[in-house]
């Protein structure tokens, strides 16, 4: 179990790291000031919609998970721009 947790922390087996910008401003982590993230769509579920079995219709957000510390940032703004990290 220790090996799996260590690999997860190093970003192995996860999505490729991305840089992100919104309105021409580069996004940095609120906690550690890192600038690399992995992204994923996050559903913003509401109990009322779930109760009526309409969870699929809930609004979505872009989740940016800091590559360094794991802090999760949520953006509902659809204008967020993602850039793959360049290979050196």
C-alpha positions as CSV (number, residue, x, y, z in Angstrom):
1,X,0.0,0.0,0.0
2,X,2.9,2.4,0.7
3,X,4.1,2.0,-2.9
4,X,0.7,2.9,-4.4
5,X,0.4,6.0,-2.3
6,X,4.0,7.1,-3.1
7,X,3.4,6.7,-6.8
8,X,0.1,8.6,-6.6
9,X,1.9,11.6,-4.9
10,X,4.5,11.7,-7.7
11,X,1.9,12.0,-10.4
12,X,2.6,8.6,-11.9
13,X,-0.3,7.0,-13.8
14,X,-2.3,10.2,-13.9
15,X,-3.2,12.7,-16.6
16,X,-0.4,14.8,-18.2
17,X,0.4,18.0,-16.4
18,X,-1.0,21.3,-17.7
19,X,-0.6,25.0,-17.2
20,X,-3.8,27.0,-17.0
21,X,-4.8,30.6,-17.7
22,X,-8.0,32.7,-17.4
23,X,-8.3,36.0,-19.1
24,X,-4.6,36.1,-19.9
25,X,-3.6,35.5,-16.3
26,X,-1.6,32.4,-15.5
27,X,-3.2,30.4,-12.6
28,X,-1.0,29.4,-9.7
29,X,-2.0,27.2,-6.8
30,X,-3.5,29.0,-3.8
31,X,-1.6,26.9,-1.4
32,X,1.9,26.2,-2.7
33,X,2.1,28.6,-5.7
34,X,2.8,25.7,-8.1
35,X,1.8,26.2,-11.7
36,X,1.3,22.7,-12.9
37,X,-2.1,20.9,-12.6
38,X,-4.0,17.9,-13.8
39,X,-7.5,18.7,-14.9
40,X,-10.9,17.0,-14.8
41,X,-14.5,17.8,-15.2
42,X,-16.4,18.1,-11.8
43,X,-20.2,17.9,-11.5
44,X,-21.7,20.4,-9.1
45,X,-24.5,18.2,-7.8
46,X,-27.4,19.6,-6.0
47,X,-29.6,17.5,-3.7
48,X,-32.8,18.6,-5.4
49,X,-31.6,17.5,-8.8
50,X,-30.3,14.2,-7.4
51,X,-33.6,13.6,-5.6
52,X,-35.4,13.9,-9.0
53,X,-32.8,11.7,-10.7
54,X,-31.7,14.7,-12.8
55,X,-28.1,14.7,-11.6
56,X,-26.8,14.5,-15.2
57,X,-28.3,18.0,-15.7
58,X,-26.3,19.7,-13.0
59,X,-23.7,22.3,-13.9
60,X,-20.1,21.3,-14.4
61,X,-16.8,23.0,-13.4
62,X,-13.2,22.5,-14.4
63,X,-11.2,21.1,-11.6
64,X,-7.5,21.9,-11.5
65,X,-5.6,19.7,-9.1
66,X,-2.2,21.0,-8.1
67,X,0.5,18.7,-9.3
68,X,2.7,19.5,-6.3
69,X,0.4,19.6,-3.3
70,X,-2.9,18.3,-4.5
71,X,-5.0,21.4,-3.6
72,X,-8.2,21.4,-5.7
73,X,-9.3,24.5,-7.5
74,X,-12.7,24.7,-9.2
75,X,-13.6,27.0,-12.1
76,X,-17.1,27.4,-13.5
77,X,-15.9,29.9,-16.1
78,X,-15.8,28.2,-19.5
79,X,-13.0,30.5,-20.7
80,X,-10.3,28.7,-18.8
81,X,-7.4,27.8,-21.1
82,X,-5.3,24.7,-20.6
83,X,-1.8,24.2,-22.0
84,X,0.1,21.0,-22.1
85,X,3.6,21.1,-20.5
86,X,6.3,21.3,-23.1
87,X,8.8,18.4,-23.2
88,X,12.4,19.7,-22.9
